[in-house]
Amino acid sequence: MGAVSMRVRSELRTRWRALVGLALLIGVVSGAAIGAAAGARRTDSAYPRFLARYGAFQAQVSTGGNTRTDEIFDEIANLPQVVGTSRSSLFVATLTARGHKVSFPDVLVLADHDSRSIRSTEVKVVRGRLPDPTAVDEAVAGYAFAERLGLRPGDPMTVSVARPEESSGSGGAGQVETQAVRLVGVVAAVGSFETLTGRGYPNVVGLTPAFFGVHRRAAKTDEDSLSVALRHGEADLPAFAEEVRRRKFPLDGPPQVASAFTADVQAVNRVPMVTLWAASGLLALAALAILGQALSRETLASGEDYPVLRALGMSRGALIAVSMVKVMLIACGGAVVALAVALLVSPLMPLGLARIAEPDPGIAVDWLVLGVGAASVVLLVSSTGMIPAWRSARRADRVGARRGPDRPSGVTSAIARAGMPASMTSGVRLATSATSPTEPVPTRSAFLGATLAIAAVTAALVFASSLEHLVREPHLFGYSWDAAVAAEPPSLDDIARALPRELVADTWKGTFFAGVRVEDLLLDAFVSDGPPASIIQGRAPRASNEVALDPRTLGQLDKGVGDTVSVADAPQQGEGPAAKGAARRMRVVGSFAVPRLPFQSNENAAQGAALTPGGLSSVSGDAAFAAVFVRFRPGVDPIDGVQRLKEATGSQAFAVRRGFWEASWGYSRWGRSPTRCS
């Protein structure tokens, strides 16, 4: 081993720059792959960790306007499973900030009753701080609402609240209370994340108990919500729900479980998570091919003296050992650099909504990924280096030996027979033929590495371009409209005529809160006399016995285009199953993208059925259109446009902006990252 040690030291003195360069290259690329893998795991776990950190309350209940709300909430607070409650009131308010005016339901202004106000165990402060409970003029905003209006801590806002008896719009002077407030923080809370299902409340502005005390008369206290903390956390949810049912509290529905939002948030986080795993795999493959050929070139080039060493008496095993010692040094050095790079990359993770949810931003150490990644770097680099090490040692035995004729590549032969120029034939031969023992030019591995690198860059560019196209084309999400004005069916024509012509490019009528039961699933019904549903597969319904369903519903029912399903009217609240109309069979003619509607809370949110007007009326006793859908003219700001629609229709209607396809905002913020990385 003395000869091996002497030769290794000699090569380290003469070629240390090349070895250090290889270790750095391997470390940087491998570190990026390890960092992407750690980022994928961090993205996937961010919201569950957020829920564990900030999920102080496990359920929420509301009476929906019962006059006995105070008494009911007191009884719930004294249930054996309950260890804490927090009550908040809704204000039907108009908020002015950053040159925009936004009103209910595009902003939900809530104020706590409890003097403890919002605690750090309930919300994550994204920017700024929590409000002082005793300050009437301090507020926090949900991150989604703040991003939409461009709000920052320190921004002044004006909140105008109408008393419940005047909130219908009949008021005159002196009936609206106005309060100047200052935004002190931007927060994220359970249920405030903007997803594609419509569940949750992302447009929240939180005010203090002091504000509630001053403006109590303007609060809709009979529609308060009560957040409930249970003694044993989620483990007590079944017992709590059973106790609520047993005591027959007049609530507006079963307790809303905090963890119910997890699936919605994770569905959004799944896209960046899968992308990061794919990026990690592509980086690893590209690194293995490109850096493998660089390692091979270095090993073969440094073996030029091996014939002399072989003649001096070094065995083939000793020559292989010389090469492998250098390879192991490169592998270990690359692993150390890779770990450092992965740690430096970690503050950039996670991506999308998970970045908002991440309870511990900054450098994160995922010991599992780092350990497996470092071991993989050492193992793969060592394995890759074994082949050129063996070839270098074998070449020392074959120098001077008579070689047999080279076997030409089939591609080269085909090009030569086709009469192509000699330069092309020679180039293709060099790229596809086996490497000679005396020619340390690993062309095949270089060709493979370049192919993988180009494939990785192309995949990143295609993904980023597709994502940008999706974000810029809301009709692909199911939105052919910019705003909806809900009203009583007899007044829809008057509402449509009252809309400002300078804002509106097109209008049509349709359903808004209609529902049907498809097999055993309660779904929103989408019917209009305007543009058809955004079809993904098949076509839109044309006859009264045809229906289109969303892909998730088709999967749940194990149905496809061409199958038939049972469709019936959805029972109204408080009605039993016997109250629904007779079912009829309809043929599934397509699948469509379901637009998100506000205040969706049923278990099948973001699912739906598209029918013709005749199809809905054949199963429902109340199939009248209840909304005017509006498409704005180019250049109209959607926030200001919806507010002007509200002002134009007054108390006759209920205007809402497009159903928040801005959940894609989480995508668009990081969707350009693949382009930058490529």
FENQUIFEN-V186481 format. One record per backbone hydrogen bond with DSSP energy under -1.0 kcal/mol. NH is the residue of the N-H (numbers start at 1). CO is the residue of the C=O. If there is no record, write none. Layout:
nh co
NH CO
NH CO
//
This chain:
nh co
5 1
6 2
7 3
8 4
9 5
10 6
11 7
12 8
13 9
14 10
15 11
19 15
20 16
21 17
22 18
23 19
24 20
25 21
26 22
27 23
28 24
29 25
30 26
31 27
32 28
33 29
34 30
35 31
36 32
37 33
38 34
39 35
40 36
41 37
42 38
43 39
44 40
45 41
46 42
49 45
50 46
51 47
52 48
53 49
54 50
55 51
56 54
58 228
59 228
60 256
61 226
65 222
69 66
72 68
73 69
74 70
75 71
76 72
77 73
79 76
82 79
83 229
84 229
86 227
88 225
89 111
91 109
93 91
94 160
95 102
96 158
97 100
100 97
102 95
104 93
106 103
108 203
110 205
111 89
112 207
113 87
117 114
122 119
123 119
124 188
126 186
127 186
129 184
135 132
139 182
140 206
141 185
142 204
143 187
146 142
147 143
148 144
149 145
151 146
154 183
155 152
157 181
158 96
159 179
160 94
161 177
162 92
163 175
166 163
167 163
169 166
175 172
177 161
179 159
181 157
182 137
183 155
184 139
186 127
187 141
188 124
192 189
201 191
205 108
206 140
207 110
210 133
212 208
213 209
214 210
215 211
218 215
219 216
220 90
221 219
223 220
224 221
225 88
226 61
227 86
228 59
229 84
231 81
233 230
235 232
236 233
237 234
240 236
241 237
242 238
243 239
244 240
245 241
246 242
247 243
249 244
251 249
252 62
256 60
258 58
260 257
261 258
262 259
265 261
266 262
267 263
268 264
269 265
270 266
273 269
274 270
275 271
276 272
277 273
278 274
279 275
280 276
281 277
282 278
283 279
284 280
285 281
286 282
287 283
288 284
289 285
290 286
291 287
293 289
294 290
295 291
296 292
297 293
298 294
299 295
300 296
301 297
302 298
304 301
306 303
309 305
310 306
311 307
312 308
313 310
314 309
319 315
320 316
321 317
322 318
323 319
324 320
325 321
326 322
327 323
328 324
329 325
330 326
331 327
332 328
333 329
334 330
335 331
336 332
337 333
338 334
339 335
340 336
341 337
342 338
343 339
344 340
345 341
346 342
348 345
349 346
355 352
357 353
358 354
370 366
371 367
372 368
373 369
374 370
375 371
376 372
377 373
378 374
379 375
380 376
381 377
382 378
383 379
384 380
385 381
386 382
389 385
390 386
391 387
392 388
393 389
394 390
395 391
396 392
398 394
399 395
401 398
413 409
414 410
415 411
416 412
417 413
418 414
419 416
420 415
425 421
426 422
427 423
428 424
429 425
430 426
431 427
432 428
433 429
439 436
441 439
443 441
446 442
447 443
448 444
449 445
450 446
451 447
452 448
453 449
454 450
455 451
456 452
457 453
458 454
459 455
460 456
461 457
462 458
463 459
464 460
465 461
466 462
467 463
468 464
469 465
470 466
471 467
472 468
476 473
477 474
479 474
482 630
483 630
484 656
485 628
486 654
487 626
491 488
492 489
495 491
496 492
497 493
498 494
503 500
504 500
505 631
506 631
508 629
510 627
511 527
516 523
517 568
518 521
519 566
521 518
523 516
525 514
526 609
529 509
535 533
536 591
537 591
539 589
546 543
547 587
548 610
549 590
550 608
554 550
555 551
556 552
557 553
559 554
562 588
563 560
565 586
567 584
568 517
570 515
575 572
579 576
580 577
584 567
586 565
587 545
588 563
589 547
591 537
593 534
605 602
607 604
609 524
610 548
611 526
616 612
617 613
618 614
619 616
620 616
626 510
627 510
628 485
629 508
630 483
631 506
633 503
636 633
641 637
642 638
643 639
644 640
645 641
646 642
647 643
648 644
649 645
650 646
652 649
654 486
656 484
658 482
660 658
663 660
664 661
665 662
666 663
668 664
669 665
671 667
673 670
676 672
677 673
678 674
//
